[in-house]
Amino acid sequence: MLSSRLFTIGIMTAAITACSNESTDAAVAVVSEQSSNSVTNAPIFKSPAGVWLISSKLLETNTSPEFGITSSIESKQLVVLEEIGDGVFRFHECGMNIDVDYATTKLVQRGERLFDQGAYQDKRGEVQYSESYKIEFEVLNDQFLNGVLLVTDQDSNGSYNGIQHAMISGNKFSDVGSLSELTDEDIASAFAGEKINKQSTNEAHSITCLASSKIKSDGTNNWDNVPQMVRNVINDVREELDAMPADINANGAEEIAEDGVSRDESNQVSSW
């Protein structure tokens, strides 16, 4: 049976070899054209790394049996989207006070989609709790960005439930890797007179984010029952946004850092 199959293959091979050179060339031409078309039609995704001008709105609810708080932060930001590996990115957002430690996140690129998520549980204390985050962006033509961030924080006994949900949209502002490479005129044109009151820098004191943010309390139930610690943090955020000078620019990072206002990205986890 095997010898018969080999014999058949031998006949086919001989027949192909006996074909004219013209036929062989034609077959090669067809294959080459098909290969060329498949490469041409394959989607090509550029790296979205660079500086993005984004608008964002964070909605937050904190509830317990004793109180409830609903608040929001609206922000315009110049944000660096840094490529930290092949197809892996880090988003250096600074304006929303969202409970995400960006220094540990890794957004993986899959086509036009950037995605990361994580979760944590603490079962050591009397009250166990769990936290989670999800970041998902869609980048279109390397020019437009839309996305969501979702953060949850829950106690297992129902004594506390916190949710942060942010919507983001924007467009590519520059291909540079740091806001320090932009001119003051570039930054002024991006914010169009709005007060810059948030920023972040990396270890080299290179500016990775500038933001103009406004916090708004949409409603509070039983404010008298809100723990003093929670009230203090909310008030601190408001005071921080109000106290920041209006003349932050790309060349002022070191001066701002000396005043203790600049935020180190390694400490960007906030709870308020």
C-alpha positions in Angstrom: 0.0 0.0 0.0 2.8 2.4 0.9 4.7 1.6 -2.3 1.6 2.3 -4.3 1.2 5.7 -2.6 4.9 6.5 -3.3 4.5 5.4 -6.9 1.6 7.7 -7.3 3.6 10.6 -5.8 6.4 9.8 -8.2 4.2 10.0 -11.2 2.8 13.4 -10.0 6.3 14.7 -9.5 7.4 13.6 -12.9 4.4 15.2 -14.5 5.0 18.5 -12.7 8.7 18.4 -13.7 7.7 17.8 -17.4 5.7 21.0 -17.5 7.2 23.9 -19.5 9.2 26.7 -17.8 6.4 29.1 -18.8 3.8 27.2 -16.8 6.2 27.1 -13.8 6.8 30.9 -14.0 3.1 31.5 -14.2 2.5 29.5 -11.1 5.2 31.4 -9.3 3.7 34.7 -10.4 0.3 33.7 -9.0 1.8 32.7 -5.7 3.8 35.9 -5.5 0.8 38.1 -6.2 -1.3 36.3 -3.6 1.5 36.7 -1.0 1.8 40.4 -1.8 -1.9 40.9 -1.5 -2.1 39.1 1.9 0.7 41.4 3.2 -0.9 44.5 1.8 -4.3 43.7 3.3 -3.0 42.9 6.8 -3.8 45.6 9.3 -0.8 47.6 10.4 -1.0 49.0 13.9 1.3 51.9 14.8 2.5 52.4 18.3 0.2 54.7 20.3 3.1 55.9 22.4 3.3 59.7 22.9 1.4 62.6 24.5 -2.4 62.6 24.4 -4.7 65.4 25.1 -7.7 63.8 26.9 -10.9 64.8 28.6 -12.1 62.6 31.5 -14.9 62.4 33.9 -14.8 60.3 37.0 -18.0 59.3 38.9 -17.5 57.9 42.4 -20.0 56.5 44.9 -19.1 55.5 48.4 -21.9 53.8 50.4 -22.3 52.1 53.7 -25.3 51.5 56.0 -24.6 54.8 57.7 -23.8 57.2 54.8 -23.5 57.7 51.1 -21.4 60.0 49.0 -21.6 60.7 45.3 -19.0 62.9 43.7 -17.3 63.5 40.4 -14.0 64.9 39.0 -13.9 66.4 35.5 -10.4 66.9 34.0 -8.5 68.0 30.9 -5.1 66.4 30.8 -1.9 66.1 28.7 -0.9 62.5 29.4 2.1 60.4 28.4 1.3 56.9 27.1 4.6 55.2 27.5 5.7 52.1 25.7 7.6 50.0 28.3 8.0 46.9 26.2 7.0 45.4 22.9 3.3 46.0 22.7 3.1 46.9 26.4 2.2 50.4 27.6 1.8 52.5 30.8 -0.7 55.3 31.1 0.5 58.2 33.2 -2.8 59.8 34.1 -2.8 62.2 37.1 -6.0 64.3 37.2 -8.8 62.0 38.4 -7.6 60.8 41.9 -8.6 57.3 40.9 -7.4 54.3 43.0 -5.0 52.9 40.5 -1.3 52.6 41.0 -0.3 53.3 37.4 3.4 52.5 38.2 2.4 48.8 38.4 0.0 48.7 35.4 0.8 47.1 32.1 -1.6 47.9 29.2 -1.2 45.1 26.6 -1.9 46.0 23.0 -4.1 43.7 21.0 -4.8 45.4 17.6 -6.5 48.7 18.4 -7.2 47.7 22.0 -5.2 48.4 25.2 -6.2 46.4 28.3 -5.1 45.7 31.8 -6.9 44.5 35.0 -6.1 43.3 38.4 -7.6 42.3 41.8 -6.6 42.0 45.4 -8.1 40.4 48.5 -7.1 40.9 52.1 -8.4 38.2 54.5 -6.1 39.0 57.4 -8.2 41.6 59.3 -11.5 41.2 61.1 -13.2 42.8 58.1 -12.1 41.2 54.9 -12.1 43.4 51.7 -11.4 43.1 48.0 -10.3 45.6 45.4 -10.2 45.4 41.6 -9.4 47.6 38.7 -9.9 47.5 34.9 -8.5 49.7 32.2 -9.6 49.4 28.6 -8.8 51.8 25.7 -9.5 51.8 22.0 -7.0 53.6 19.8 -8.2 54.5 16.3 -5.7 55.3 13.5 -3.1 56.3 16.1 -5.0 59.6 16.5 -8.1 59.1 18.6 -8.5 57.4 22.0 -11.6 56.3 23.9 -11.7 54.2 27.1 -13.0 53.4 30.5 -11.5 52.8 33.9 -13.4 50.9 36.6 -12.3 50.5 40.2 -14.2 48.7 43.0 -13.5 48.5 46.8 -15.8 46.3 48.9 -15.9 45.0 52.4 -17.1 41.4 52.6 -19.6 42.2 55.4 -21.3 45.0 53.4 -20.1 47.8 55.7 -18.5 49.7 52.7 -18.9 49.7 49.0 -16.9 52.0 46.7 -17.1 52.3 42.9 -15.1 54.6 40.6 -16.0 54.7 37.0 -14.2 57.0 34.5 -14.8 57.8 30.9 -11.9 59.1 28.8 -11.6 60.4 25.2 -8.9 62.4 23.4 -6.6 62.8 20.5 -2.9 62.4 19.9 -1.1 65.7 20.7 2.6 64.8 20.1 4.9 61.8 19.5 7.4 62.9 22.2 7.9 60.8 25.3 7.7 63.5 27.9 5.9 66.8 28.5 9.2 68.3 29.3 9.9 68.1 25.6 6.9 70.4 24.8 7.2 74.2 24.8 5.3 76.4 27.1 3.3 77.6 24.1 2.3 74.0 23.3 1.0 73.5 26.8 -0.8 76.8 26.9 -2.6 76.0 23.6 -3.7 72.6 25.0 -5.3 74.0 28.1 -6.6 77.3 26.5 -6.4 79.3 29.7 -7.7 76.6 32.1 -5.8 76.4 35.5 -3.4 73.5 35.7 -3.6 72.1 39.2 -2.3 68.5 39.0 0.9 66.9 37.7 3.0 63.8 37.9 6.7 63.1 37.2 8.8 60.0 36.8 12.0 59.0 38.6 14.0 61.3 36.3 11.7 64.2 37.2 10.5 64.3 33.7 6.9 65.5 33.5 4.5 62.7 32.4 1.1 64.4 33.1 -0.4 67.9 33.6 -4.1 68.3 34.4 -6.8 70.8 35.0 -9.3 69.2 37.4 -12.5 70.2 39.1 -14.2 68.2 41.9 -17.9 68.3 42.5 -20.0 66.7 45.2 -23.3 65.6 43.7 -24.9 64.6 46.9 -24.3 63.2 50.4 -26.6 61.3 52.6 -26.2 61.6 56.3 -23.0 63.7 56.2 -22.8 63.7 60.0 -22.2 60.0 59.9 -19.3 60.2 57.4 -16.1 59.2 59.2 -13.9 62.2 59.9 -11.0 60.5 58.0 -13.1 60.4 54.9 -14.1 64.0 55.2 -10.5 65.1 55.7 -9.4 63.3 52.5 -12.2 64.8 50.5 -11.4 68.3 51.8 -7.7 67.8 51.2 -8.4 67.0 47.5 -10.5 70.1 47.1 -7.8 72.3 48.8 -5.1 70.7 46.7 -6.9 71.6 43.5 -7.6 75.1 44.6 -4.1 75.8 45.9 -2.1 74.8 42.9 -0.6 77.8 41.0 -1.9 78.6 37.5 1.5 79.0 35.9 2.7 75.4 35.9 4.8 74.7 32.8 7.1 72.1 31.4 10.1 73.9 32.9 8.8 74.1 36.4 8.8 70.5 37.5 11.8 70.7 39.9 10.5 73.9 41.6 7.0 72.4 42.1 8.6 69.2 43.5 10.5 71.2 46.1 7.2 72.7 47.2 5.8 69.2 47.9 2.9 69.6 45.4 4.1 67.4 42.6 2.9 63.8 42.8 5.4 60.9 42.5 3.8 58.3 40.3 5.0 55.6 42.6 2.5 57.0 45.2 -0.5 57.6 43.0 -2.9 55.4 44.9 -5.5 57.7 46.6 -8.6 57.0 48.6 -11.1 59.7 49.1 
